[in-house]
């Protein structure tokens, strides 16, 4: 009997330790937040250079610079999603339910939905990169060649297909869970 209680105490300790280990991720999210601030500096540096050269920039070059700023903001959105979403799903729930500024994407967020949001964000970032390539096609062709542009298109398509497959998988998984729960509930009502 004493052996059983010793094993149970060890099991409880081990399970508590495993549960606590989720906090190992917290420094990673802190590092990503610091990285976001560094990227913010880069954004304003690019904005400042664009502002300085506004009158001398050709329209195409100005468009590319603005798309570069859009690209930085989309990467920043990705970092925020990974940081806040990952922390709240895998480390500790962030209590912002009553906060008026709570982002809508945090509503009922789970790991599957976070993966879909990340995949669609990557596809969007890839799309901006592809748009930059097509705006200045001649320069892109000189730098990377036609093969390089085709590779960009293929990578973009892989991101889109990945996002669609993740979304479909999540839809199937959720419909199975809800369908199974409804079948169990319906079966309970019959007895």
Phi and psi in degrees as GROMACS dihedral restraints (atoms count N, CA, C in turn):
[ dihedral_restraints ]
;  ai    aj    ak    al  type     phi  dphi    fc
    3     4     5     6     1   -65.7    20    10
    4     5     6     7     1   -33.5    20    10
    6     7     8     9     1   -65.5    20    10
    7     8     9    10     1   -40.8    20    10
    9    10    11    12     1   -62.2    20    10
   10    11    12    13     1   -41.3    20    10
   12    13    14    15     1   -70.4    20    10
   13    14    15    16     1   -33.2    20    10
   15    16    17    18     1   -64.8    20    10
   16    17    18    19     1   -43.4    20    10
   18    19    20    21     1   -64.2    20    10
   19    20    21    22     1   -41.0    20    10
   21    22    23    24     1   -64.8    20    10
   22    23    24    25     1   -40.7    20    10
   24    25    26    27     1   -63.3    20    10
   25    26    27    28     1   -42.9    20    10
   27    28    29    30     1   -62.5    20    10
   28    29    30    31     1   -43.4    20    10
   30    31    32    33     1   -61.2    20    10
   31    32    33    34     1   -43.8    20    10
   33    34    35    36     1   -63.8    20    10
   34    35    36    37     1   -42.2    20    10
   36    37    38    39     1   -62.0    20    10
   37    38    39    40     1   -47.8    20    10
   39    40    41    42     1   -62.7    20    10
   40    41    42    43     1   -44.2    20    10
   42    43    44    45     1   -65.4    20    10
   43    44    45    46     1   -37.9    20    10
   45    46    47    48     1   -64.2    20    10
   46    47    48    49     1   -41.5    20    10
   48    49    50    51     1   -63.2    20    10
   49    50    51    52     1   -44.2    20    10
   51    52    53    54     1   -61.9    20    10
   52    53    54    55     1   -41.2    20    10
   54    55    56    57     1   -66.2    20    10
   55    56    57    58     1   -40.1    20    10
   57    58    59    60     1   -64.2    20    10
   58    59    60    61     1   -30.4    20    10
   60    61    62    63     1   -60.9    20    10
   61    62    63    64     1   -15.4    20    10
   63    64    65    66     1   -60.5    20    10
   64    65    66    67     1   -23.8    20    10
   66    67    68    69     1   -71.8    20    10
   67    68    69    70     1   -11.0    20    10
   69    70    71    72     1   -61.3    20    10
   70    71    72    73     1   -26.3    20    10
   72    73    74    75     1   -75.5    20    10
   73    74    75    76     1   -21.8    20    10
   75    76    77    78     1   -55.7    20    10
   76    77    78    79     1   -43.8    20    10
   78    79    80    81     1   -62.2    20    10
   79    80    81    82     1   -30.7    20    10
   81    82    83    84     1   -64.3    20    10
   82    83    84    85     1   -44.2    20    10
   84    85    86    87     1   -67.0    20    10
   85    86    87    88     1   -34.4    20    10
   87    88    89    90     1   -63.9    20    10
   88    89    90    91     1   -43.6    20    10
   90    91    92    93     1   -61.9    20    10
   91    92    93    94     1   -40.3    20    10
   93    94    95    96     1   -64.2    20    10
   94    95    96    97     1   -36.9    20    10
   96    97    98    99     1   -65.0    20    10
   97    98    99   100     1   -42.1    20    10
   99   100   101   102     1   -63.0    20    10
  100   101   102   103     1   -42.6    20    10
  102   103   104   105     1   -59.1    20    10
  103   104   105   106     1   -37.0    20    10
  105   106   107   108     1   -63.2    20    10
  106   107   108   109     1   -40.5    20    10
  108   109   110   111     1   -64.5    20    10
  109   110   111   112     1   -39.6    20    10
  111   112   113   114     1   -63.5    20    10
  112   113   114   115     1   -39.8    20    10
  114   115   116   117     1   -68.0    20    10
  115   116   117   118     1   -31.3    20    10
  117   118   119   120     1   -62.2    20    10
  118   119   120   121     1   -40.5    20    10
  120   121   122   123     1   -60.4    20    10
  121   122   123   124     1   -43.8    20    10
  123   124   125   126     1   -61.3    20    10
  124   125   126   127     1   -40.7    20    10
  126   127   128   129     1   -58.1    20    10
  127   128   129   130     1   -50.6    20    10
  129   130   131   132     1   -69.7    20    10
  130   131   132   133     1   -29.3    20    10
  132   133   134   135     1   -63.9    20    10
  133   134   135   136     1   -46.8    20    10
  135   136   137   138     1   -64.3    20    10
  136   137   138   139     1   -41.0    20    10
  138   139   140   141     1   -62.5    20    10
  139   140   141   142     1   -42.1    20    10
  141   142   143   144     1   -62.6    20    10
  142   143   144   145     1   -46.0    20    10
  144   145   146   147     1   -63.5    20    10
  145   146   147   148     1   -39.4    20    10
  147   148   149   150     1   -65.0    20    10
  148   149   150   151     1   -42.8    20    10
  150   151   152   153     1   -60.9    20    10
  151   152   153   154     1   -43.1    20    10
  153   154   155   156     1   -62.2    20    10
  154   155   156   157     1   -34.7    20    10
  156   157   158   159     1  -104.3    20    10
  157   158   159   160     1    12.2    20    10
  159   160   161   162     1   -52.1    20    10
  160   161   162   163     1   -47.4    20    10
  162   163   164   165     1   -72.6    20    10
  163   164   165   166     1   -24.9    20    10
  165   166   167   168     1   -95.0    20    10
  166   167   168   169     1    -8.5    20    10
  168   169   170   171     1   -81.4    20    10
  169   170   171   172     1   138.1    20    10
  171   172   173   174     1   -72.0    20    10
  172   173   174   175     1   156.6    20    10
  174   175   176   177     1   -55.6    20    10
  175   176   177   178     1   -42.7    20    10
  177   178   179   180     1   -63.5    20    10
  178   179   180   181     1   -43.3    20    10
  180   181   182   183     1   -64.3    20    10
  181   182   183   184     1   -38.9    20    10
  183   184   185   186     1   -63.6    20    10
  184   185   186   187     1   -42.7    20    10
  186   187   188   189     1   -61.4    20    10
  187   188   189   190     1   -42.1    20    10
  189   190   191   192     1   -64.6    20    10
  190   191   192   193     1   -39.0    20    10
  192   193   194   195     1   -65.1    20    10
  193   194   195   196     1   -43.0    20    10
  195   196   197   198     1   -65.0    20    10
  196   197   198   199     1   -41.3    20    10
  198   199   200   201     1   -62.6    20    10
  199   200   201   202     1   -32.5    20    10
  201   202   203   204     1   -62.3    20    10
  202   203   204   205     1   -40.2    20    10
  204   205   206   207     1   -67.0    20    10
  205   206   207   208     1   -40.3    20    10
  207   208   209   210     1   -60.6    20    10
  208   209   210   211     1   -42.4    20    10
  210   211   212   213     1   -59.4    20    10
  211   212   213   214     1   -45.6    20    10
  213   214   215   216     1   -61.0    20    10
  214   215   216   217     1   -42.1    20    10
  216   217   218   219     1   -66.9    20    10
  217   218   219   220     1   -34.1    20    10
  219   220   221   222     1   -71.0    20    10
  220   221   222   223     1   -37.6    20    10
  222   223   224   225     1   -65.2    20    10
  223   224   225   226     1   -38.8    20    10
  225   226   227   228     1   -62.1    20    10
  226   227   228   229     1   -40.7    20    10
  228   229   230   231     1   -60.2    20    10
  229   230   231   232     1   -40.7    20    10
  231   232   233   234     1   -62.0    20    10
  232   233   234   235     1   -44.3    20    10
  234   235   236   237     1   -62.8    20    10
  235   236   237   238     1   -41.8    20    10
  237   238   239   240     1   -63.6    20    10
  238   239   240   241     1   -43.1    20    10
  240   241   242   243     1   -62.2    20    10
  241   242   243   244     1   -44.9    20    10
  243   244   245   246     1   -64.6    20    10
  244   245   246   247     1   -43.5    20    10
  246   247   248   249     1   -66.9    20    10
  247   248   249   250     1   -57.7    20    10
  249   250   251   252     1   -71.3    20    10
  250   251   252   253     1   -47.2    20    10
  252   253   254   255     1   -63.7    20    10
  253   254   255   256     1   -46.3    20    10
  255   256   257   258     1   -63.3    20    10
  256   257   258   259     1   -44.5    20    10
  258   259   260   261     1   -61.1    20    10
  259   260   261   262     1   -47.6    20    10
  261   262   263   264     1   -71.4    20    10
  262   263   264   265     1   -25.5    20    10
  264   265   266   267     1   -87.0    20    10
  265   266   267   268     1   -44.7    20    10
  267   268   269   270     1  -103.3    20    10
  268   269   270   271     1   -19.6    20    10
  270   271   272   273     1  -110.6    20    10
  271   272   273   274     1   -65.9    20    10
  273   274   275   276     1  -155.7    20    10
  274   275   276   277     1   139.8    20    10
  276   277   278   279     1   -63.5    20    10
  277   278   279   280     1   132.4    20    10
  279   280   281   282     1   -90.4    20    10
  280   281   282   283     1   121.6    20    10
  282   283   284   285     1   -87.3    20    10
  283   284   285   286     1    84.4    20    10
  285   286   287   288     1  -126.0    20    10
  286   287   288   289     1    18.2    20    10
  288   289   290   291     1   -56.8    20    10
  289   290   291   292     1   -37.3    20    10
  291   292   293   294     1   -93.5    20    10
  292   293   294   295     1    -0.6    20    10
  294   295   296   297     1   -75.5    20    10
  295   296   297   298     1   132.8    20    10
  297   298   299   300     1   -68.1    20    10
  298   299   300   301     1   -22.6    20    10
  300   301   302   303     1   -97.2    20    10
  301   302   303   304     1    13.2    20    10
  303   304   305   306     1   -59.7    20    10
  304   305   306   307     1   124.7    20    10
  306   307   308   309     1   -63.4    20    10
  307   308   309   310     1   141.1    20    10
  309   310   311   312     1   -62.1    20    10
  310   311   312   313     1   -31.8    20    10
  312   313   314   315     1   -68.5    20    10
  313   314   315   316     1   -12.4    20    10
  315   316   317   318     1   -82.0    20    10
  316   317   318   319     1   -12.7    20    10
  318   319   320   321     1   -61.2    20    10
  319   320   321   322     1   124.4    20    10
  321   322   323   324     1    48.6    20    10
  322   323   324   325     1    36.8    20    10
  324   325   326   327     1   -74.2    20    10
  325   326   327   328     1   131.4    20    10
  327   328   329   330     1  -129.4    20    10
  328   329   330   331     1   178.0    20    10
  330   331   332   333     1   -59.9    20    10
  331   332   333   334     1   -40.5    20    10
  333   334   335   336     1   -64.3    20    10
  334   335   336   337     1   -44.3    20    10
  336   337   338   339     1   -66.4    20    10
  337   338   339   340     1   -36.7    20    10
  339   340   341   342     1   -63.3    20    10
  340   341   342   343     1   -41.6    20    10
  342   343   344   345     1   -60.7    20    10
  343   344   345   346     1   -41.7    20    10
  345   346   347   348     1   -64.5    20    10
  346   347   348   349     1   -44.8    20    10
  348   349   350   351     1   -61.7    20    10
  349   350   351   352     1   -41.3    20    10
  351   352   353   354     1   -65.9    20    10
  352   353   354   355     1   -42.9    20    10
  354   355   356   357     1   -63.8    20    10
  355   356   357   358     1   -42.0    20    10
  357   358   359   360     1   -69.6    20    10
  358   359   360   361     1   -33.4    20    10
  360   361   362   363     1   -64.8    20    10
  361   362   363   364     1   -43.2    20    10
  363   364   365   366     1   -62.3    20    10
  364   365   366   367     1   -39.7    20    10
  366   367   368   369     1   -64.3    20    10
  367   368   369   370     1   -38.7    20    10
  369   370   371   372     1   -66.5    20    10
  370   371   372   373     1   -43.3    20    10
  372   373   374   375     1   -63.0    20    10
  373   374   375   376     1   -43.2    20    10
  375   376   377   378     1   -61.5    20    10
  376   377   378   379     1   -37.9    20    10
  378   379   380   381     1   -63.3    20    10
  379   380   381   382     1   -39.8    20    10
  381   382   383   384     1   -65.1    20    10
  382   383   384   385     1   -42.3    20    10
  384   385   386   387     1   -60.7    20    10
  385   386   387   388     1   -41.9    20    10
  387   388   389   390     1   -66.0    20    10
  388   389   390   391     1   -39.2    20    10
  390   391   392   393     1   -62.3    20    10
  391   392   393   394     1   -41.7    20    10
  393   394   395   396     1   -60.8    20    10
  394   395   396   397     1   -39.6    20    10
  396   397   398   399     1   -63.7    20    10
  397   398   399   400     1   -44.1    20    10
  399   400   401   402     1   -73.8    20    10
  400   401   402   403     1   -27.8    20    10
  402   403   404   405     1   -65.8    20    10
  403   404   405   406     1   -41.3    20    10
  405   406   407   408     1  -117.3    20    10
  406   407   408   409     1    60.7    20    10
  408   409   410   411     1   -58.4    20    10
  409   410   411   412     1   -41.8    20    10
  411   412   413   414     1   -62.1    20    10
  412   413   414   415     1   -46.2    20    10
  414   415   416   417     1   -66.7    20    10
  415   416   417   418     1   -39.7    20    10
  417   418   419   420     1   -63.5    20    10
  418   419   420   421     1   -38.5    20    10
  420   421   422   423     1   -68.3    20    10
  421   422   423   424     1   -37.0    20    10
  423   424   425   426     1   -66.4    20    10
  424   425   426   427     1   -39.9    20    10
  426   427   428   429     1   -74.2    20    10
  427   428   429   430     1   -50.5    20    10
  429   430   431   432     1  -108.0    20    10
  430   431   432   433     1   -16.1    20    10
  432   433   434   435     1    77.9    20    10
  433   434   435   436     1   170.2    20    10
  435   436   437   438     1   -62.1    20    10
  436   437   438   439     1   -36.0    20    10
  438   439   440   441     1   -63.3    20    10
  439   440   441   442     1   -39.7    20    10
  441   442   443   444     1   -63.0    20    10
  442   443   444   445     1   -39.3    20    10
  444   445   446   447     1   -67.6    20    10
  445   446   447   448     1   -40.9    20    10
  447   448   449   450     1   -62.1    20    10
  448   449   450   451     1   -40.4    20    10
  450   451   452   453     1   -62.5    20    10
  451   452   453   454     1   -40.3    20    10
  453   454   455   456     1   -59.5    20    10
  454   455   456   457     1   -43.5    20    10
  456   457   458   459     1   -64.1    20    10
  457   458   459   460     1   -43.7    20    10
  459   460   461   462     1   -62.5    20    10
  460   461   462   463     1   -44.6    20    10
  462   463   464   465     1   -60.9    20    10
  463   464   465   466     1   -43.5    20    10
  465   466   467   468     1   -60.6    20    10
  466   467   468   469     1   -43.2    20    10
  468   469   470   471     1   -64.9    20    10
  469   470   471   472     1   -37.2    20    10
  471   472   473   474     1   -61.9    20    10
  472   473   474   475     1   -42.4    20    10
  474   475   476   477     1   -62.1    20    10
  475   476   477   478     1   -43.4    20    10
  477   478   479   480     1   -64.7    20    10
  478   479   480   481     1   -47.4    20    10
  480   481   482   483     1   -63.4    20    10
  481   482   483   484     1   -39.9    20    10
  483   484   485   486     1   -60.8    20    10
  484   485   486   487     1   -44.2    20    10
  486   487   488   489     1   -63.0    20    10
  487   488   489   490     1   -42.7    20    10
  489   490   491   492     1   -64.6    20    10
  490   491   492   493     1   -42.3    20    10
  492   493   494   495     1   -66.5    20    10
  493   494   495   496     1   -40.6    20    10
  495   496   497   498     1   -61.9    20    10
  496   497   498   499     1   -43.7    20    10
  498   499   500   501     1   -62.8    20    10
  499   500   501   502     1   -42.7    20    10
  501   502   503   504     1   -65.1    20    10
  502   503   504   505     1   -42.2    20    10
  504   505   506   507     1   -62.4    20    10
  505   506   507   508     1   -43.1    20    10
  507   508   509   510     1   -64.4    20    10
  508   509   510   511     1   -39.3    20    10
  510   511   512   513     1   -63.3    20    10
  511   512   513   514     1   -45.2    20    10
  513   514   515   516     1   -63.0    20    10
  514   515   516   517     1   -44.7    20    10
  516   517   518   519     1   -61.7    20    10
  517   518   519   520     1   -45.8    20    10
  519   520   521   522     1   -67.2    20    10
  520   521   522   523     1   -39.3    20    10
  522   523   524   525     1   -67.8    20    10
  523   524   525   526     1   -33.6    20    10
  525   526   527   528     1   -67.0    20    10
  526   527   528   529     1   -44.5    20    10
  528   529   530   531     1   -61.9    20    10
  529   530   531   532     1   -46.4    20    10
  531   532   533   534     1   -70.0    20    10
  532   533   534   535     1   -38.3    20    10
  534   535   536   537     1   -65.7    20    10
  535   536   537   538     1   -40.4    20    10
  537   538   539   540     1   -66.5    20    10
  538   539   540   541     1   -42.5    20    10
  540   541   542   543     1   -64.1    20    10
  541   542   543   544     1   -40.0    20    10
  543   544   545   546     1   -66.8    20    10
  544   545   546   547     1   -40.2    20    10
  546   547   548   549     1   -64.8    20    10
  547   548   549   550     1   -40.2    20    10
  549   550   551   552     1   -65.4    20    10
  550   551   552   553     1   -44.4    20    10
  552   553   554   555     1   -63.4    20    10
  553   554   555   556     1   -43.3    20    10
  555   556   557   558     1   -63.5    20    10
  556   557   558   559     1   -40.9    20    10
  558   559   560   561     1   -64.7    20    10
  559   560   561   562     1   -36.0    20    10
  561   562   563   564     1   -66.8    20    10
  562   563   564   565     1   -34.7    20    10
  564   565   566   567     1   -68.9    20    10
  565   566   567   568     1   -29.7    20    10
  567   568   569   570     1   -71.0    20    10
  568   569   570   571     1   -30.6    20    10
